[in-house]
Amino acid sequence: MIKGILFDKDGTLIDFSLWIDAAVNTIKKLMKEYCIEDEDIFNELKKSIGIKENVAEPFGALANRSHEDVASELHFVLSKYRNIELVPFQKHVVELIRGDGLRDDIEFKPLTDIRALYERLSSKGIKMGLATADSYQSAMHMINKLSLHDCFDFIGSNDGVMKLKPHNDACERFCSMYGLNPEEVAIVGDSYYDMMFAKNSGAIGVGVLSGVSCKINLKDISDVIIPSANSLFDDEVLCSLDEESYETRELWTA
């Protein structure tokens, strides 16, 4: 059986919709700041970061990249209408988005019983880590709000030091901390970038359909696709993750 699992956060362990709300709220604040009242520009800004009909598109900036990248996409659009310097704008947007995600009244909606999953994996000697492009502060806000302080053996985040997914830095640190080989680690995520992270790390890519992606978005890059993290409560699924042949893994594909 595998010895470690690195989970993406939003769309994998936590419902992704909170970031759609945060991004839309940020766009509204920016339009107010720049005195822009135009529905077409509002829709153009949402589209630029991958929001369509209040759904995050699987290859959009919001679903796959950092908040700094989201800010850059918004700047590209707004700079057509206003003279805006990139660097201070980028910093401001990141603060707005993260500030929305750090509200005391924010509701995190788990997509699985995270504590029960941690206890299940720990009982089998499997280390459980978090690997997110979100900030460390935001990751800890989720952990604190859901009282999950003792449920992660490793936290990899956008802390200004660790290189972000799809770079293999988080997996390398996780492996180094617990003496694991990359091929003994499964990386579980809902996006193409998560699966690129797994490929770059030499780990097993486990795509989930609980977030921004559907099967067609993940099938060519994932080793396994499962409906959600809930599938990992199944011993047969866990055991299948370290099989040699892809055909065996295909049995557990959603």
N, C-alpha and C positions, 0 to 999 in steps of 0.2 A: 504494500500500500504506500501511497505517497506520504511524505513526511512534513509537508508544509503547504499551506494555501494562502495566497495573497488575494484579498478581495478589493475590487473597486468599491467606492462608497455609493455614489448617487446613481440610481438605476439598477443597482445590484443588491445592496443592503438596505438602501433608503429610497423612497419614491423620489423621482427626479423632478416632479412638478414644482417643487419649491423654488428651483433655480429658474424655471420659466417665469414664475411670478416675480422673482427678484430682477430678472433682466427686463421684463416689461415695465416694472415700476421705475427702473433706472432710466429707460428710454423716455418715459413720460416726464421725469424730473429734468432730463437734459433738454427736452423740447421746451419745457417751461423756462429753463435758464437762458436758452438762446432765443426765446420769444418766437418759437415756431409753432404755428397751428395749422397743420396740414396732414390730413389722413393718409395721403399718398406717401409722404415722407415717413410718417409713423410706420406704415407697412413696409417701406423700403428698409428702414432700420432693423425691424424685426427679421425680415428676410435675410439681411446681411449676416446675421449671427445664427441663422438656421432655425427660426421660429416661423411656422406656417400654421395658421388656424389654431393657435395656442398649443401646438405640438412641436417638440424639438425634433428636427430632422437628424437622422443618424450620422451624417457626415458634416454637420454644421459646427461652427466654432463653439457654440454653447455646450454642445453634447460631447465634444472631443478635446477641446483645447483649454488653455488657461484663461483666467479672467483678463490677463494682460492682452491676450490675443483677441478676445471678445471686444475689448476697448479699441484695439487697432481697427477692427472691422467697422465699428461704429464711427470712428474718426474718419475713415475713408468716405463714408456716406455724408456725414455732416460737413466735412470740409468742402463739399461741393456747394454748400449754401452759406457757410460762415467761414471766416478766416480763423482757424483754430490750430494752436501749436500742439503737436502730438504728445510730447512727454508729459506736460502737466495735465493734459486732457486724459491721458491713459491712467495716470495716478488717481485722478479724481473719479473716473469711472470704476476702477477697481475698488476704491473705497466705498462707492455707492452700492455696488453689487454685494460686496462682502458685508457691508453694514446691514443690508436688508436680510442677509442670511444669518446675522448674529442677533437679530431681534429677540428679546426675551419671550415674546408671545409666539414665536415661530413654532409650527407643529411638524416634527419629524415623523414620517410614517414608515416604519420598518416594513420591508418586503418579506421578511422571515423573522423567526424568533432568534435574534442574534445571540442572546445569552445561552439559549438551549443548544444552538449550533456550536458555539464555542465549547460548551461542556461536552457535547457529543464528540467533537474532533479531539479535544484534549484527552478524553478517555481512551482514544486510540493512538495517543502519542503524536498527534498531528498539530504542529504549530499554526496559529491563525494570525495573519497580519492584515493590515490595511494599507492600500497603495492608492492615493488619490491626488489629483491635480489641484484639489482645493487647498486652501491655506491651513496651516497647522491650527491656528486659532479657531477656524470654522469646524475642522474635524473634531477638535476637543469640545466645541460647543455642542455638537451632536452627541458625543460620548457622555458629556455631563448631563445633558437634558434627558437622556435615556438611561442614565445610571449604568453605563457599560465600562466603568473604569478598569475593571479586571478582566475584560473580555478580548483584549488584543495583546498578542505577544510582541507585536511590532507595529509601529505607525510610520508610514512614509507619506510625506505631504509636500506641498509647495511652501517650504520653510526658508527659501532663499539660499539653501545650501545643496539640498538634494536635487539632482537633475530630474526633470519631469518625464513622465511617460510620453512617448514610447521608448525613451532611453532606459537601459537596463539597470540603472543605478539602484533603485529601490530593491529590486530582486537580489542584486549582488550584496547589498547590506543585510538583507534578511537572511540570505544563505550564510554569510560570514558570521552573523550573530549566533546562529544555531548549528553551524557545521554541516550545512546541507549542500548537496549538489543541485544545480538548476533543474536537472531532469527529475528530481524528486519533489519539485514544487509545481503546483497547479496555480495558474493565475485566472481568476474568475471575474469576468466583466461583461458589460452590456454593449460595448462599442468596438468598432474596428480598431481604434487606437489601443484599447486594452489588449486585443489579440496581437497587434503589432508589438506591444510591450512583451507579451509572452514569447513571440518569435525571436525578438532581439535578445531575450534573456536565456533562451534555450530551455524554457519551461513549457509546461503543458497548457495550452490555451483552452479555457472552458468558457464558451459564450453563453450568456443567459438572455432570455427573451422578455425579461421583466422591466426593461428600461427603454432605450431609444431605438433599438435595432430589432428587425425581424430576421427570420432565418436566412433569407437571401443575402442580407448584408454581411453575415458572418460565416456562411458555409464554406467559402473558399480560403478562409484564413484560420478558422478555429479547428482544434483537434476534436473537440466535443461541443455539442450544443445541447443545453438542458433548459427546461422551461423556466426555472428560477433556482435560487440558492437552496430552496426547500428540498430539491432533489438530492442534495448532499447529506441528508439524513439517512438516505438509503445506502446500506453497506455495499450492495452490489454495484451501485454507481461509483462509490469511492474506490472499490477494488478495480473497476474497469479503467480508471484513469491512468494506471501505470502498465497497462497491457502493451505489448510490442506492436501489434498490428492495428492499423486504423480501422479495419473491418470490425474488430471487436468493439472498438469505441463507437462505431456507427450504430451499434445496437442501442446505445443510450442517447442517441441524438433525438431531440424533440421533433 
